[in-house]
């Protein structure tokens, strides 16, 4: 009988079924589990239990590099010159095309490999019962029907329907966004139970914090809840980066302008019979090749690639090159709270004992800090009531706190770990010499944890801690005069500050009692010792980073599963805004996208949100024209990460799905790295714009020289190979100076540039126009003068090429800074600019004097006077550009005053 491919399809509500029905549905049994043959058959039918990232094949990455109108035109030019038997021109054009392709391909592959290295660090195993034997197997080999054993510290390897649970608690924040772990059981649930309340289910990629359990695998791979979200992420359309859109528009506009100009020139040349058809066709190809900014893709790719490498060294791994620049355009950062803005390490900050309030310094689980009252450090050894409170809080606990190479880690509940840390701060890292006799594990029905212990003097007492409303009521049972109203008011005050309040007490026991029960606690009540206020503290570096980003015009928004009160309190501590305003997920659901877009700007916090809420919020910001970043680590963040202009995932605590959906990964999980990345993105944008402003005028000058020559029926001063030499060699030498160009002063004092901002403004177009006219005019003038003096064509042509090159060099001094070119603060701020110029001059000397190069490029050597003419003819572009800069600066000063 063939194995059924997907038993889970029999019911979409596994949580409604009884344990017997679950075993029957999935054709398994307890305690034996599946036999090996059945497991093998199901593995072949359903595939491995894994989530594969959607990886673009390397061959497609390579072909994508040719999907560009500039490349299309160059390919056409290469084919045309080949058909016209200008083989050297055709070969050089082809080499240029391939160089561009390999540069882009190499950088995308490197970014992809960096991500895969992180993914390879993740591994998972599972404890399963097969044929009655418990064994450990790779989680990817699990199949539906497998019987999986869970214990504290395990990651849930697949979606399980629990059939047994012993004090089992699972942390599901990666899936639901809720910080607290969920107590699990195995009884059937009613229909339409929400995912977050399916207490008899354990979901893939969540973590076991307490107890143990046994579950039947009901879904693997993409059929799991985490897999469904991963699949739905694929439906979110990827956004083009602002730079990509701008470069696409610029490249398309330039290309069509050149094509139309070429057609008009060809028509004029043909109609006026200026050249023979082959000569005219070659002249047009020369103009097109010269005008095309074929060095632009290479230059921008190299600038972005080096920016990506710098970011990687600063723990920000960028998966695609344009994403590095997009960082600089961000004006909204929507961030998850737990583990991103906060440490995800519960910390006791306040203790109230016997009317005295104590402050606890230090954050996180590291036992570094002190306890003080009224600003003075407390000697806990002399404060018996505080010492008793700390001891009982540490004892009413079933969590383990250990120090590893990575720091202090918790196996159990974060709240319990906070009490252990507070005890260590007071008494040092030494556990008390006590004997545990019995315990009551935390139960959601009773909402406390109790442990019966025997002290060193033989006294027995039950340490208890739990929810204030429950334990304060129990305190009133033992002490009729207990001021419950006062302490409830204290609890409310602390809760409004975003703190979780836990009450600690004791239950008196006789010397011969060995058991503790709920009935005994309810009967005797408790002796109230005090209460502790616990918070998940904001990361200190985040507070500083948010302040700096606000100064830079970037708004940080918190999206969290926490309550409005808790989230607002954390938001105030972080300094998200001067007047915090919050919106709930239910309120988001009640609005249309258009309605939300109208109101979303005024809110700083979004509380009790679902994955779909997060996606909708990001879309609303984008609809308003904001360049939006989304930061998260859980599966519930994945759709929003994919939708955002740039998604940022955590590299250490982030889930695989979040990393796959993101554009950038923070390898150190440090939010403040975003600030560094934004600054780097702004610098990259500035340097790319400078590159474009530098590259286009010289390319247009080359095309202008050819166009004027055609219209004047003069010999062509430049050949296609010479033009390609100018464009490509300068792209890999002079233009590389922009890679190392430091950030302009006040970079982070600017507001983010608008999403619809144009790459080129009127002043930029004007500058490109006069620069190209000056370079072209000087090149033609010298060429004609030399030809009039009967200088050989090769010499005159070589002089024209060098005028363009040295015009580029002089223009570089102008364009690399907003200050005057020879301002002492910037003249030597980029030593690599001079290295680049030196390399370009060396290449030009080779181009001019080496016989082999003379043969390929139709060049000839120049004498000293001819070099003097070249330098004099190249200098006007710098003089005019600097005068224009001085005029604009003066105009701006007048407008400011």
Secondary structure, 3 states (H helix, E strand, C coil): CCCCCCHHHHCCCHHHCCHHHHHHHCCCCCCCCECHHHHHHHHHHHCCCCCCCCCCCHHHHHHHCCCCHHHHHHHHHHHHHHHCCCHHHHHHHHHHHHHHHHHHHHHHHHHHHHHHHHHHCCCCEEEEEECCEEEEEEHHHCCCCCEEEEECCCECCCEEEEEEEEEEEEECHHHHCCCCCEECCCCCCCCCCCHHHCCCEECCCCEEEEEEEEEEEEECHHHCHHHHHHHHHCCCCCCCCHHHHHHHHHHHHHHHHHHHHHHHHHHHHHHCCCCCHHHHHHHHHHHHHHHCCCHHHHHHHHHHHHHHHHHHHCCEEECCHHHHHHHHHCCEEEEECCCCCEEEEEEEEEEEECCEEEEECCCCCCCCCCEEECCEECCHHHCHHHHHHHHHHHHCCCCEEEEECCEEEEECCHHHHHHHHHHHHHHCCCCCCCEEEEEECCCCCCCEEEEEEECCCCCEEEEEEEEHHHHHHHHHHHCCCCCHHHHHHHHHHHHHCCCEEEEEEEEECCCCCCCCCHHHHHHHCCEEEEEEEEEEEECHHHHHHHHHHHHCCCEEEEECCCCHHHHHHHHHHHCCCCCCCEEEHHHHHCCCHHHHHHHHHHCCEEECCCHHHHHHHHHHHHHCCCCEEEEECCHHHHHHHHHCCEEEEECCCCCHHHHHHCCEEECCCCCCHHHHHHHHHHHHHHHHHHHHHHHHHHHHHHHHHHHHHHHCCCCCCCCHHHHHHHHHHHHCCHHHHHHCCCCCCCHHHCCCCCCCCCCCCHHHHHHHHHHHHHHHHHHHHHHHHHHHCCCCHHHHHHHHHHHHHHHHHHHHHHHCCCCCCCCHHHHCCCHHHHHHHHHHHHHHHHHHHCHHHHHHHCCCCCCHHHHHHHHHHHHHHHHHHHHHHHHHHHHHHHHHC
